[in-house]
Amino acid sequence: MTNLPWEERPSGSHEVMWRYSANPVIPRNLLPDSNSIFNSAVVPFRDGFAGVFRCDDTNRRMALHVGFSKDGITWNIKPEKLQLEGDYAYDPRVTFIEDRYWVTWCNGYHGPTIGIAWTTDFETFHQMENAFLPYNRNGVLFPRKIGGKFAMLSRPSDTGHTAFGDIFYSETPDMEFWGHHRHVMAPAPFEVSAWQCMKIGAGPVPIETPEGWLLFYHGVLRSCNGYVYSFGSALLDLDRPWEVLARSGPYLISPQQPYECMGDVPNVCFPCAALHDPATGRVAVYYGCADTVTGLAFGYIPEIVEWTKKTSLL
């Protein structure tokens, strides 16, 4: 991928992942009536990139919008929201499988659940049945079939700001009837890795590597000052992704910059999309900052894989 958004590691830095120097890459007010744009998903598309963006308006209604970019940095987001069946829509992910782009999101249907739709052109979207009963969030598809089945990670939840959360694996032959549910990961003990001790959830679409599926995931600390969202990494078995091979003890990115610490929901770094170039090992991760704007962080997949193994809790 020759046009992957990229910035080299800053001189003297030893960080495994580093932030884009011009963050936030997408401001909160890119649309005339947007209060915030964050927790969004992007993929390579034609000669550039396409994305599905969470845009909360100034009524604070949650909706999804389509956007396009030539370089992954400067985005043209359509002001018209996607017309989807559901009370609300937020936190999308997008992946290309076989011949179409699949979108998952948190869909409002008597509480939060996982909505699914597909498109070939980011103009017309075909909505499927919801994947699960309420309550569920963070539905993330794998980018190819596993054992001949479509596969998804998700996090069962409740009606509110869930104070618990494990990652589960499910599969389907047809993107309609989901089953064969398997437990993947639980929060870590506070004494072992506090940043991920309350709840965890899958982030961007997993990236296939020779060492396993590289999964960026968010973790939440319940601090004396409220919830703190950071993200780390894990390696899942290629054929049995519910088996965790390694899981980082330290975080990769945590709220430290002003745009991550101050906003509608302070102290949040929430990854939803990753662009990667297998030839160079580069990866660019888009993440929501303080539920207000979108940030971008960079790294090298081989380095992240080795760091995940070296720092693993397992």
C-alpha positions as CSV (number, residue, x, y, z in Angstrom):
1,M,0.0,0.0,0.0
2,T,2.0,3.0,-1.3
3,N,-0.4,5.6,0.0
4,L,-0.7,4.4,3.6
5,P,-0.8,7.5,6.0
6,W,2.6,7.4,7.7
7,E,5.0,9.4,9.9
8,E,8.3,7.9,11.1
9,R,9.0,7.3,14.8
10,P,10.2,10.6,16.4
11,S,14.0,10.9,16.8
12,G,15.1,9.5,20.2
13,S,11.7,7.8,20.8
14,H,11.6,4.1,21.9
15,E,7.9,3.8,21.9
16,V,6.4,0.8,20.1
17,M,3.6,3.0,18.8
18,W,3.7,6.8,18.3
19,R,1.1,9.4,17.6
20,Y,0.7,11.5,14.5
21,S,2.3,14.9,15.1
22,A,-0.7,16.7,13.7
23,N,-3.4,14.9,15.8
24,P,-6.3,15.0,15.9
25,V,-6.5,14.0,12.3
26,I,-10.3,14.5,12.2
27,P,-11.7,17.4,14.2
28,R,-15.1,17.4,16.0
29,N,-16.7,20.0,13.8
30,L,-15.8,18.7,10.3
31,L,-19.6,18.7,9.5
32,P,-21.7,21.8,10.0
33,D,-23.8,20.1,12.7
34,S,-21.3,17.6,14.2
35,N,-20.6,17.8,17.9
36,S,-18.0,15.1,17.6
37,I,-16.5,12.6,15.2
38,F,-14.7,9.6,16.7
39,N,-14.6,5.8,17.0
40,S,-14.8,5.4,13.2
41,A,-13.6,2.8,10.6
42,V,-11.6,3.2,7.4
43,V,-10.5,0.8,4.7
44,P,-8.6,1.0,1.4
45,F,-11.0,1.8,-1.4
46,R,-10.2,2.3,-5.1
47,D,-7.3,4.8,-5.4
48,G,-7.7,6.0,-1.8
49,F,-9.7,5.3,1.3
50,A,-13.4,5.1,2.4
51,G,-14.7,5.1,5.9
52,V,-17.8,4.9,8.0
53,F,-17.7,7.5,10.7
54,R,-19.5,8.0,14.0
55,C,-20.8,11.6,13.9
56,D,-22.8,12.7,16.9
57,D,-24.8,15.8,16.0
58,T,-25.5,18.9,18.1
59,N,-28.7,17.2,19.3
60,R,-26.2,14.6,20.6
61,R,-27.8,11.9,18.4
62,M,-25.5,9.1,17.3
63,A,-25.4,8.3,13.6
64,L,-23.1,6.9,10.9
65,H,-21.8,8.9,7.9
66,V,-19.7,7.8,4.9
67,G,-16.5,9.6,4.0
68,F,-13.7,9.4,1.4
69,S,-10.0,10.4,1.4
70,K,-7.1,10.3,-1.1
71,D,-4.4,10.1,1.6
72,G,-6.2,8.9,4.8
73,I,-5.5,12.2,6.4
74,T,-7.8,14.7,4.8
75,W,-11.4,13.5,4.8
76,N,-14.6,14.5,3.0
77,I,-17.4,13.2,5.2
78,K,-20.9,13.3,3.7
79,P,-23.4,15.4,5.7
80,E,-26.2,12.9,5.1
81,K,-26.4,10.1,7.7
82,L,-26.7,6.5,6.6
83,Q,-30.3,5.4,6.7
84,L,-30.2,2.3,8.9
85,E,-32.9,0.4,10.7
86,G,-32.3,1.0,14.4
87,D,-32.8,3.6,17.2
88,Y,-29.1,4.7,16.9
89,A,-25.8,3.6,15.4
90,Y,-22.3,4.1,16.7
91,D,-18.7,2.7,16.8
92,P,-18.5,1.1,13.4
93,R,-15.9,-1.3,12.0
94,V,-15.4,-2.1,8.3
95,T,-13.7,-5.0,6.5
96,F,-13.5,-6.4,3.0
97,I,-14.3,-10.1,2.8
98,E,-14.2,-11.8,-0.6
99,D,-16.3,-9.5,-2.8
100,R,-17.8,-6.8,-0.6
101,Y,-17.3,-4.5,2.3
102,W,-19.0,-5.5,5.6
103,V,-19.9,-2.9,8.2
104,T,-20.7,-3.8,11.8
105,W,-21.8,-1.2,14.4
106,C,-23.6,-0.9,17.8
107,N,-27.2,-0.8,16.7
108,G,-30.1,0.3,18.9
109,Y,-32.7,-2.4,19.1
110,H,-34.3,-2.5,22.5
111,G,-30.9,-1.8,23.8
112,P,-27.4,-2.1,22.1
113,T,-26.7,-5.0,19.8
114,I,-24.6,-5.6,16.7
115,G,-25.8,-4.4,13.3
116,I,-24.5,-5.7,10.1
117,A,-24.6,-4.4,6.5
118,W,-22.7,-4.8,3.3
119,T,-21.8,-2.5,0.4
120,T,-19.7,-2.6,-2.7
121,D,-19.4,1.1,-3.4
122,F,-20.1,2.9,-0.1
123,E,-23.2,4.4,-1.8
124,T,-25.8,1.7,-1.3
125,F,-25.8,-0.3,1.9
126,H,-27.8,-3.6,2.4
127,Q,-28.6,-4.2,6.1
128,M,-28.8,-7.7,7.5
129,E,-30.5,-9.0,10.6
130,N,-28.8,-8.0,13.8
131,A,-26.2,-10.6,14.8
132,F,-27.3,-11.0,18.4
133,L,-30.0,-10.2,20.9
134,P,-29.4,-7.2,23.1
135,Y,-27.1,-6.5,24.8
136,N,-23.8,-6.5,22.9
137,R,-21.2,-4.1,21.6
138,N,-17.8,-4.0,19.8
139,G,-18.7,-6.5,17.0
140,V,-15.5,-6.9,14.9
141,L,-15.4,-9.3,11.9
142,F,-12.3,-11.2,10.9
143,P,-11.1,-10.3,7.3
144,R,-11.5,-13.8,6.0
145,K,-13.5,-17.0,6.7
146,I,-12.1,-19.3,9.4
147,G,-12.9,-23.0,8.9
148,G,-15.3,-22.0,6.1
149,K,-17.3,-19.7,8.4
150,F,-17.5,-15.9,8.8
151,A,-16.2,-15.0,12.3
152,M,-16.8,-12.2,14.7
153,L,-15.5,-10.9,18.1
154,S,-18.0,-9.1,20.4
155,R,-18.5,-8.0,24.0
156,P,-21.8,-8.8,25.7
157,S,-22.8,-5.9,27.8
158,D,-25.9,-4.2,29.4
159,T,-28.1,-1.2,28.8
160,G,-25.7,1.4,30.2
161,H,-22.0,2.2,30.5
162,T,-21.1,-1.4,31.2
163,A,-18.9,-2.0,34.3
164,F,-17.9,-5.4,33.0
165,G,-16.9,-7.0,29.7
166,D,-15.2,-10.0,28.2
167,I,-14.4,-10.7,24.5
168,F,-16.2,-13.6,22.8
169,Y,-15.9,-15.3,19.5
170,S,-18.9,-16.3,17.3
171,E,-19.2,-17.7,13.8
172,T,-21.8,-18.1,11.0
173,P,-22.1,-19.8,7.6
174,D,-24.3,-17.0,6.2
175,M,-23.9,-13.7,8.2
176,E,-27.4,-14.3,9.6
177,F,-27.4,-17.2,12.1
178,W,-24.6,-16.9,14.7
179,G,-23.4,-19.6,17.0
180,H,-20.5,-21.7,18.2
181,H,-19.7,-19.0,20.8
182,R,-16.4,-19.2,22.5
183,H,-14.8,-17.2,25.3
184,V,-11.6,-15.4,24.2
185,M,-10.3,-13.0,26.9
186,A,-11.4,-11.5,30.3
187,P,-10.2,-8.4,32.0
188,A,-6.9,-8.7,33.8
189,P,-6.5,-8.6,37.6
190,F,-6.0,-5.1,38.9
191,E,-2.7,-6.2,40.5
192,V,-1.4,-7.6,37.2
193,S,-2.4,-5.0,34.5
194,A,-4.7,-2.3,35.9
195,W,-5.3,-0.5,32.6
196,Q,-7.4,-3.4,31.5
197,C,-8.9,-4.6,34.8
198,M,-12.6,-3.6,34.4
199,K,-13.5,-4.5,30.9
200,I,-12.0,-5.1,27.5
201,G,-13.3,-5.0,23.9
202,A,-12.0,-5.8,20.4
203,G,-10.7,-2.8,18.4
204,P,-9.9,-2.8,14.7
205,V,-10.3,-5.7,12.4
206,P,-7.6,-8.3,13.3
207,I,-4.5,-8.4,11.2
208,E,-3.2,-11.8,10.0
209,T,0.5,-12.4,10.7
210,P,2.6,-15.6,10.7
211,E,2.5,-15.4,14.5
212,G,-1.3,-15.3,14.7
213,W,-4.1,-12.7,14.5
214,L,-2.8,-9.4,15.8
215,L,-5.7,-7.8,17.7
216,F,-5.6,-4.3,19.0
217,Y,-8.1,-4.1,21.9
218,H,-9.2,-1.5,24.4
219,G,-9.1,-1.9,28.1
220,V,-10.7,0.1,30.9
221,L,-9.4,1.1,34.3
222,R,-12.0,2.2,36.9
223,S,-10.0,4.9,38.7
224,C,-11.0,7.3,41.5
225,N,-11.6,9.9,38.8
226,G,-13.8,7.7,36.5
227,Y,-13.1,5.3,33.6
228,V,-9.8,5.4,31.7
229,Y,-9.7,3.8,28.2
230,S,-6.3,2.7,26.8
231,F,-5.4,0.1,24.2
232,G,-3.0,-2.8,23.9
233,S,-2.5,-5.9,21.7
234,A,-3.0,-9.6,21.7
235,L,-2.1,-12.5,19.4
236,L,-4.9,-15.1,18.6
237,D,-4.4,-18.5,17.1
238,L,-5.0,-18.4,13.3
239,D,-7.2,-21.5,13.2
240,R,-8.8,-21.2,16.7
241,P,-9.0,-17.5,17.4
242,W,-10.6,-18.1,20.8
243,E,-7.2,-19.3,21.9
244,V,-5.0,-16.4,23.1
245,L,-1.3,-16.9,22.4
246,A,0.0,-13.7,23.9
247,R,-1.5,-10.6,25.5
248,S,0.3,-7.4,26.4
249,G,0.7,-6.4,30.0
250,P,1.6,-2.7,29.3
251,Y,-0.7,-0.6,27.2
252,L,0.4,0.7,23.7
253,I,-1.4,4.0,23.9
254,S,-3.1,5.6,26.9
255,P,-4.7,9.0,27.4
256,Q,-1.9,11.5,27.8
257,Q,-2.3,14.2,25.3
258,P,-4.8,17.1,25.8
259,Y,-7.1,15.9,23.0
260,E,-7.2,12.5,24.7
261,C,-7.7,13.8,28.2
262,M,-10.2,16.6,27.6
263,G,-13.4,16.3,25.7
264,D,-17.0,15.1,26.0
265,V,-15.7,11.9,27.8
266,P,-12.2,12.6,29.2
267,N,-9.4,10.1,29.3
268,V,-10.3,7.8,26.3
269,C,-8.2,6.2,23.6
270,F,-10.5,3.9,21.7
271,P,-9.1,2.1,18.5
272,C,-11.6,1.2,15.7
273,A,-9.6,0.9,12.5
274,A,-6.1,-0.1,11.3
275,L,-4.6,0.3,7.8
276,H,-1.5,-1.9,7.2
277,D,1.0,-2.5,4.5
278,P,2.3,-6.1,4.5
279,A,5.4,-5.2,2.4
280,T,6.8,-2.7,4.9
281,G,5.1,-4.0,8.1
282,R,3.7,-0.5,8.7
283,V,0.4,0.0,10.5
284,A,-1.7,3.1,11.1
285,V,-4.4,2.9,13.8
286,Y,-7.3,5.3,14.0
287,Y,-8.6,5.8,17.5
288,G,-11.3,7.9,19.2
289,C,-10.0,10.5,21.6
290,A,-12.1,11.6,24.6
291,D,-15.3,10.7,22.6
292,T,-14.7,13.9,20.6
293,V,-12.1,13.7,17.9
294,T,-10.1,11.1,15.9
295,G,-6.4,10.4,16.4
296,L,-3.9,8.4,14.4
297,A,-1.0,6.3,15.7
298,F,1.7,4.4,13.9
299,G,3.9,1.4,14.4
300,Y,5.6,-1.6,12.7
301,I,3.6,-4.9,12.9
302,P,6.7,-7.1,13.5
303,E,7.8,-4.9,16.4
304,I,4.3,-4.9,17.9
305,V,4.1,-8.7,17.6
306,E,7.4,-9.2,19.3
307,W,6.6,-6.7,22.0
308,T,3.2,-8.4,22.6
309,K,5.0,-11.8,23.1
310,K,7.8,-10.2,25.3
311,T,5.4,-8.4,27.6
312,S,2.6,-11.1,27.6
313,L,0.6,-11.8,30.7
314,L,0.3,-15.4,29.8
